[in-house]
Amino acid sequence: MGLDFYGVDPETGDKGSPMVWLDREKKELVFQGWKPDEVTEFKIDTTEWVTGHSVGIPDNEIVNRIPLRMAATIRKALDDAERDGLL
């Protein structure tokens, strides 16, 4: 089964673009976003965000930056997932 496309950053133009998809089979949201800048990576690599959670980004994970203006797009994907019994 494929991914359901929900939207692209409306201010993206043709310069690469944060996007949102819903993977119904895996029950996951999929984000394409900007790579974090060096300051963000440093903060993540040196801050214990959750007590007991290791510091840093595990090798099998990435961090994306998604603009807040995409909140409605993300909310729509979540609402549809909830409506369809995926949550």
C-alpha positions in Angstrom: 0.0 0.0 0.0 1.3 3.5 -0.8 1.4 6.7 1.1 -1.5 9.2 1.1 -0.1 12.6 0.3 -1.5 15.4 2.5 0.3 18.5 1.6 3.4 20.5 0.8 4.6 23.7 2.5 2.7 26.4 0.7 5.8 28.7 0.7 8.1 26.1 -0.8 8.2 27.3 -4.4 10.6 25.0 -6.2 13.4 24.9 -3.6 12.7 21.5 -1.9 9.8 21.2 0.3 8.5 20.0 3.7 5.7 17.5 3.0 3.3 15.3 4.9 2.1 11.8 4.1 0.0 9.2 6.0 1.0 5.5 5.8 -2.2 3.7 6.7 -0.7 0.3 6.7 2.0 1.1 9.2 -0.2 3.7 11.0 2.5 6.3 10.8 2.9 9.9 9.6 5.7 10.5 7.2 7.5 13.8 7.0 9.9 15.3 4.6 11.6 18.3 6.0 14.6 20.4 6.2 17.8 19.0 7.8 18.5 20.5 11.2 21.1 23.2 11.4 24.3 22.8 13.4 22.8 24.5 16.5 19.8 22.2 16.5 22.0 19.1 16.1 24.3 20.3 18.9 21.4 20.8 21.2 20.0 17.4 20.5 23.4 15.7 20.8 24.0 17.3 24.2 20.6 17.6 25.9 18.9 14.8 27.8 15.3 15.5 26.6 13.6 12.8 28.6 14.8 11.4 31.8 16.3 8.0 31.2 16.5 8.5 27.4 19.9 8.5 25.9 21.3 11.7 24.6 21.7 12.3 20.9 20.1 10.9 17.7 20.3 7.1 17.3 21.8 5.9 14.0 18.4 4.6 12.8 16.6 8.0 13.3 16.7 11.5 11.8 15.4 14.9 12.8 13.4 17.0 10.4 12.4 20.6 10.7 8.8 21.3 9.7 7.4 24.8 9.7 4.4 25.6 12.0 2.5 26.9 9.0 2.0 23.2 8.1 0.1 22.5 11.4 -3.3 22.4 9.5 -1.9 19.8 7.1 -0.6 17.6 9.9 -3.8 18.0 11.8 -5.8 16.9 8.7 -3.7 13.8 8.4 -4.2 13.0 12.1 -8.0 13.7 11.9 -8.3 11.4 8.9 -6.3 8.7 10.6 -8.5 9.0 13.7 -11.7 9.0 11.6 -10.6 5.8 9.9 -9.8 4.0 13.2 -6.0 4.1 12.8 -5.4 5.8 16.1 
